[in-house]
Structures are given as C-alpha cells and as structure tokens.
Amino acid sequence: MNNKIEMNQESEEKMICYCKKVGKKEIEVAIENGASSLADVQRLTGAGTGSRCKELNPKGVCCHRDILELFDNFNKKKDDSAPNEKYCCCENNQEET
C-alpha cells in the first residue's frame, strides 16, 4: 500500500474529515484498495488524525464514526476479535494541525 492516496477533489464531494480535508471518495478508494482498519485509512489518507473536530466539523464530533460507517457500507468491517477502534482522534492524537 502507498503511504497516501491522492484524489482529485470533486466540487460536490462530501467532506468526512474537516481537520485534514479528506472527502468521502478518498476514503472509499482507500477501502477499495485494501484498507481494512481505521488505522489503515488514517495512514493512507490522513483522515481522523487531526485534533480540531469540535471546531471544524459542522457536526462538532470526531470523524472516526463516519469512517467506520464507510467500512460498514463496503462490508469490510473487522471481525469481533479485532482490536477496539472506537477512539476519537481528538483524544488520542499527538499531532497538532
């Protein structure tokens, strides 16, 4: 897998990660290309690695739930034996934007 997947931004693309400006399509492409966890999506796209969700996201919450929902949509969610990925990037992130 590449370190970062590049995508052309479409004018009407739905934004998922406002901190890092990552759209839904870019995350879907990462999943289609083998990302199998939240950590994979973070590494490939940068989504979910910011720390200003409450300030930048209109929902006022971390984007990780939206990313995991995309896994559900693609039937690629990890099985129950996988490590718990229900953390918020704002709480566990050490990078400042």
C-alpha positions as YAML, in Angstrom:
chain: A
units: angstrom
residues:
- id: 1
  name: MET
  ca: [0.00, 0.00, 0.00]
- id: 2
  name: ASN
  ca: [1.15, 3.54, -0.68]
- id: 3
  name: ASN
  ca: [1.70, 5.98, 2.16]
- id: 4
  name: LYS
  ca: [-1.00, 8.36, 0.93]
- id: 5
  name: ILE
  ca: [-3.71, 8.00, -1.69]
- id: 6
  name: GLU
  ca: [-4.14, 11.08, -3.84]
- id: 7
  name: MET
  ca: [-7.55, 12.04, -5.23]
- id: 8
  name: ASN
  ca: [-8.82, 14.93, -7.28]
- id: 9
  name: GLN
  ca: [-11.38, 16.78, -5.20]
- id: 10
  name: GLU
  ca: [-14.81, 16.83, -6.77]
- id: 11
  name: SER
  ca: [-16.76, 20.02, -6.28]
- id: 12
  name: GLU
  ca: [-19.68, 18.22, -4.66]
- id: 13
  name: GLU
  ca: [-17.73, 15.61, -2.71]
- id: 14
  name: LYS
  ca: [-18.92, 15.04, 0.85]
- id: 15
  name: MET
  ca: [-16.26, 16.02, 3.36]
- id: 16
  name: ILE
  ca: [-15.62, 13.44, 6.08]
- id: 17
  name: CYS
  ca: [-12.51, 14.77, 7.84]
- id: 18
  name: TYR
  ca: [-12.58, 18.54, 8.11]
- id: 19
  name: CYS
  ca: [-9.30, 18.75, 10.03]
- id: 20
  name: LYS
  ca: [-7.31, 17.15, 7.21]
- id: 21
  name: LYS
  ca: [-9.72, 17.98, 4.34]
- id: 22
  name: VAL
  ca: [-10.37, 14.36, 3.34]
- id: 23
  name: GLY
  ca: [-13.52, 13.57, 1.41]
- id: 24
  name: LYS
  ca: [-15.73, 10.51, 1.35]
- id: 25
  name: LYS
  ca: [-14.50, 9.40, -2.08]
- id: 26
  name: GLU
  ca: [-10.85, 9.36, -0.98]
- id: 27
  name: ILE
  ca: [-11.71, 7.16, 1.99]
- id: 28
  name: GLU
  ca: [-13.81, 4.84, -0.19]
- id: 29
  name: VAL
  ca: [-10.88, 4.48, -2.59]
- id: 30
  name: ALA
  ca: [-8.59, 3.59, 0.32]
- id: 31
  name: ILE
  ca: [-11.05, 0.90, 1.47]
- id: 32
  name: GLU
  ca: [-11.46, -0.43, -2.06]
- id: 33
  name: ASN
  ca: [-7.65, -0.63, -2.33]
- id: 34
  name: GLY
  ca: [-7.28, -2.75, 0.77]
- id: 35
  name: ALA
  ca: [-7.53, -0.52, 3.84]
- id: 36
  name: SER
  ca: [-9.04, -2.84, 6.41]
- id: 37
  name: SER
  ca: [-8.98, -0.74, 9.56]
- id: 38
  name: LEU
  ca: [-9.33, 2.80, 10.82]
- id: 39
  name: ALA
  ca: [-5.53, 2.88, 11.25]
- id: 40
  name: ASP
  ca: [-5.08, 1.96, 7.56]
- id: 41
  name: VAL
  ca: [-7.40, 4.77, 6.48]
- id: 42
  name: GLN
  ca: [-5.58, 7.20, 8.75]
- id: 43
  name: ARG
  ca: [-2.19, 6.20, 7.33]
- id: 44
  name: LEU
  ca: [-3.33, 6.27, 3.70]
- id: 45
  name: THR
  ca: [-5.45, 9.42, 3.72]
- id: 46
  name: GLY
  ca: [-4.65, 11.36, 6.86]
- id: 47
  name: ALA
  ca: [-8.34, 11.31, 7.83]
- id: 48
  name: GLY
  ca: [-9.01, 11.04, 11.54]
- id: 49
  name: THR
  ca: [-5.58, 12.34, 12.54]
- id: 50
  name: GLY
  ca: [-6.44, 15.95, 13.27]
- id: 51
  name: SER
  ca: [-7.37, 17.45, 16.60]
- id: 52
  name: ARG
  ca: [-9.83, 20.25, 15.81]
- id: 53
  name: CYS
  ca: [-13.03, 18.27, 15.17]
- id: 54
  name: LYS
  ca: [-15.28, 20.23, 17.51]
- id: 55
  name: GLU
  ca: [-14.13, 23.44, 15.87]
- id: 56
  name: LEU
  ca: [-14.05, 22.44, 12.17]
- id: 57
  name: ASN
  ca: [-16.60, 19.64, 11.73]
- id: 58
  name: PRO
  ca: [-20.15, 21.02, 11.42]
- id: 59
  name: LYS
  ca: [-21.33, 18.01, 13.45]
- id: 60
  name: GLY
  ca: [-18.97, 19.04, 16.25]
- id: 61
  name: VAL
  ca: [-17.65, 15.49, 16.64]
- id: 62
  name: CYS
  ca: [-14.71, 13.37, 15.57]
- id: 63
  name: CYS
  ca: [-14.95, 11.88, 12.06]
- id: 64
  name: HIS
  ca: [-13.94, 8.35, 13.10]
- id: 65
  name: ARG
  ca: [-17.58, 7.20, 13.30]
- id: 66
  name: ASP
  ca: [-18.18, 8.34, 9.72]
- id: 67
  name: ILE
  ca: [-15.07, 6.49, 8.59]
- id: 68
  name: LEU
  ca: [-16.19, 3.29, 10.33]
- id: 69
  name: GLU
  ca: [-19.63, 3.71, 8.76]
- id: 70
  name: LEU
  ca: [-17.95, 3.63, 5.34]
- id: 71
  name: PHE
  ca: [-16.48, 0.25, 6.28]
- id: 72
  name: ASP
  ca: [-19.99, -0.96, 7.09]
- id: 73
  name: ASN
  ca: [-21.18, 0.27, 3.70]
- id: 74
  name: PHE
  ca: [-18.45, -1.75, 1.97]
- id: 75
  name: ASN
  ca: [-18.92, -4.82, 4.21]
- id: 76
  name: LYS
  ca: [-15.28, -4.62, 5.21]
- id: 77
  name: LYS
  ca: [-15.66, -4.09, 8.92]
- id: 78
  name: LYS
  ca: [-13.21, -6.09, 11.04]
- id: 79
  name: ASP
  ca: [-14.47, -9.09, 12.99]
- id: 80
  name: ASP
  ca: [-15.17, -9.02, 16.72]
- id: 81
  name: SER
  ca: [-11.69, -10.32, 17.57]
- id: 82
  name: ALA
  ca: [-10.05, -7.19, 16.15]
- id: 83
  name: PRO
  ca: [-8.66, -4.52, 18.46]
- id: 84
  name: ASN
  ca: [-11.14, -1.89, 19.60]
- id: 85
  name: GLU
  ca: [-11.01, 1.09, 17.22]
- id: 86
  name: LYS
  ca: [-13.66, 3.20, 18.92]
- id: 87
  name: TYR
  ca: [-11.44, 6.05, 19.95]
- id: 88
  name: CYS
  ca: [-11.59, 9.67, 18.98]
- id: 89
  name: CYS
  ca: [-8.74, 11.22, 17.03]
- id: 90
  name: CYS
  ca: [-9.08, 14.36, 19.13]
- id: 91
  name: GLU
  ca: [-8.41, 12.49, 22.37]
- id: 92
  name: ASN
  ca: [-5.56, 10.24, 21.23]
- id: 93
  name: ASN
  ca: [-3.83, 12.38, 18.66]
- id: 94
  name: GLN
  ca: [-0.47, 13.91, 19.40]
- id: 95
  name: GLU
  ca: [-0.24, 15.87, 16.14]
- id: 96
  name: GLU
  ca: [-1.41, 19.46, 16.14]
- id: 97
  name: THR
  ca: [-2.84, 20.99, 13.00]
...
